Amino acid sequence: MERESGSPPRHTRIVATVGRCAGPSWPIYLDALAHAGADVLRLNMSHASEGYAKEREILGWCNGPAIAGGLPRVAALGDLSGPKARIGHVADAGVPLEVGGEVTLRPGTESDDPAMVPVPEPIGPALLAACARELCRGGGALPRIYLGDGELVLDVIEAGPQGARCRVAAGGTLRSRKGIALRGVDLDLEPFTDKDRRDLAFLLEAGVTFLAVSFVRTADDLRRVRAYARDALGHTQRLFLIAKIETVAAADNAEAILAEADGIMVARGDLGLQLPLEAVPNVQKRLARLARSVAKPCVVATQMLESMTRAFEPTRAEASDVFNAILDGADAVMLVSPDSITASAPSRRSFG
């Protein structure tokens, strides 16, 4: 792979999430990402295009002839959606949440009432039941719900099967289909959904290199994916599965999960909604150390060099974050690809 003059070879790889095409065409844009240092292209199947048109083009490029300029082939990571907990549809303008105000979470798919946030099945009933259990457990602090990436925060005042009345602790505008998480609680949801099954069939047919399994809780979740690929899809080759560690249960069951997985991803976004933020760095270090002990790769993800999607240089804190992840033993870091290939593609700078 092309390097800056005098730059030592990288031992830590770059996984680049590919969203929309930021160049004149997919081949030109993907060539630019590869030249900039991307080793693996991640396809987030939560946002798969209709008929998989975008994904087909990207995977066709990855599996095509050697890239011009002598670069090695770039691998492809298909990231299955899993049971991501999201709210339903609200008014186009969003729901204004003011600190100290109240809002009610109720089962449903949509609502135009600014005082009510719909939560569709199967998320709604599971979330309301968990809120009620946490309130009954007591302990002083109210159960806390995080919305989006954690920028909106609700404290649960009361909860039952029909809804949960919440007080806004951190406000803003809540828009449709934002993520929702109850701090410290894994919802009892099927981790391998019907959508995952359809996406898996496409990815295997299209020749994906690696598969990331979302919201894993136990090693059985991975065995279920392997069994479906073998028995239902007739896939005879072993799947290279990356278990995403983003739930409390997964962090607790990491050893057994690693025994079944081919690698792990420390998905700090959802993990940071499940655990106190100050606990995430220690969990990251423990997981990286555990992966190294069994000689399996570890990917560290979420908000790494995020400011470089709009700036030429990372922040000092971001540089330290990547450096420390590599010192922890990360085999790869996962970045979000930029909106413009002229601004800042994945960096060729060598941190490790």
Secondary structure, DSSP 8 states (H G I E B T S, - for coil): ----TT----SSEEEEE--S--SSSHHHHHHHHHHHT--EEEEEGGG--GGGHHHHHHHHHHTSS--TTS----EEEEE------B--B--TT-EEE-TT-EEEEEESSB---TTEEEE-TTHHHHHHHHHHHHHHH--SS--EEEETTTTEEEEEEEEETTEEEEEEEE-EEE-TT-BEEETT------SS-HHHHHHHHHHHHHT-SEEEETT--SHHHHHHHHHHHHHTT---S---EEEEE-SHHHHHTHHHHHHHSSEEEEEHHHHHHHS-GGGHHHHHHHHHHHHHHTT--EEEESSTTGGGGT-SS--HHHHHHHHHHHHHT-SEEEEE--S-TTT--S------
